[in-house]
Amino acid sequence: MKIALRTDVLTNNNKAAEFNRELFTDTKTLVINLMSSPGAGKTTLLEETVRELYGKYRIAVIEGDLATEKDADRIRAMGAKAVQINTHGGCHLDARMIAATLHEFDLDEVDILFIENVGNLVCPAGYDLGQHHKVAVLSVPEGNDKIPKYPQMFMRTELVLLNKIDLLPYLDFNVEEARRDLSEMNPQSSLLPLSARTREGLHEWFSWIEGAYERCIRL
Amino acid sequence: MKIALRTDVLTNNNKAAEFNRELFTDTKTLVINLMSSPGAGKTTLLEETVRELYGKYRIAVIEGDLATEKDADRIRAMGAKAVQINTHGGCHLDARMIAATLHEFDLDEVDILFIENVGNLVCPAGYDLGQHHKVAVLSVPEGNDKIPKYPQMFMRTELVLLNKIDLLPYLDFNVEEARRDLSEMNPQSSLLPLSARTREGLHEWFSWIEGAYERCIRL
């Protein structure tokens, strides 16, 4: 009974995800689903991404949180359109929430749509939103054990941004160990160390986005 | 239908939680449910707690994680008994998981049982495990916005340990703002700044545990 319901929920989610994906492809909108623990730095990373790329691409953001408009307000302050979804206790976004939000955008006028998922290293991993790419953010203060301890997340993401590397001198985080753990768990994935705060390593993230955009518009 | 099922799940959970709570009270075992984001430092805090209090109290730990025995191994290395629950994708412990684990302990021989929940700032908040106290750990690198953004967690905990204060010089975290946000959201709760790494502030945490234990054995 519980299994049947869960299957049903995921079937409905996957239908909505396919609807979203077709729309994104038709409008040539690159969509990136950004996931992490609370406080890993997703919003700061998006602020810096908007700051860098907004002149070149028309960027929009969907923000997912249990409560508050704080993250959407931070993105709006950078000049990009942002719509906040509040899940009121729900631990992840799903494809139907995204579908129900898309009327707020004119997708023909959006080149890149970032979806910042609810801060959670567990629930968002299981839900396809119709995005082209799933990207996880792991932060140095969270420690080296997160990749083996949260396999569902790291098995399903193609890029892991290791944020807050400016804190490496004060902590015991081993970047090579993280790279090894990730590559064992998910050989298709890669680890990109950076700091949204000091901007170290951000250039590689921006290049990755530009490459993904070029591939997207050729679909 | 979904609401009915959710109600049913919580009713079953609450029955198991009452079963656990009666058992804990009968055996005079103080039980603390420790919750936080991934990587906030729950296990390091428990290592230091076992190191300090193990001579005085018989301490045991239940560890909750999606995967691996890593956390239980760390506690065992400190000399205390630890049982690992793997949720295989589940984002929180529930009271039935705890009930199903209790046969592994002789509770008459345990003074304090810590339950380290799955690293997640959302799901664990809604599940009573039968504990006497719910304690949240928030870490400085997660940032000031977590209390308003995760209200379900902070409304339901009586003590919030603000961990990693050794990183305050390198980050913009405002301790007084966190104290104010917490007190507005939950006037019964208090914020205790500490660092499990440098041991600053740990003495107050140990005193809080000792006070809770004294109250527990008088129940």
Interface residues (C-beta under 8 A of the other chain):
Chain A: K2 L5 S37 P38 G39 D65 L66 A67 T68 K70 G89 G90 C91 V118 G119 N120 L121 V122 C123 G126 S139 P141 E142 G143 D145 K146 P148 K149 Y150 P151 Q152 K164 D166 L167 Y170
Chain B: K2 L5 S37 P38 G39 D65 L66 A67 T68 K70 G89 G90 C91 V118 G119 N120 L121 V122 C123 G126 S139 P141 E142 G143 D145 K146 P148 K149 Y150 P151 Q152 K164 D166 L167 Y170
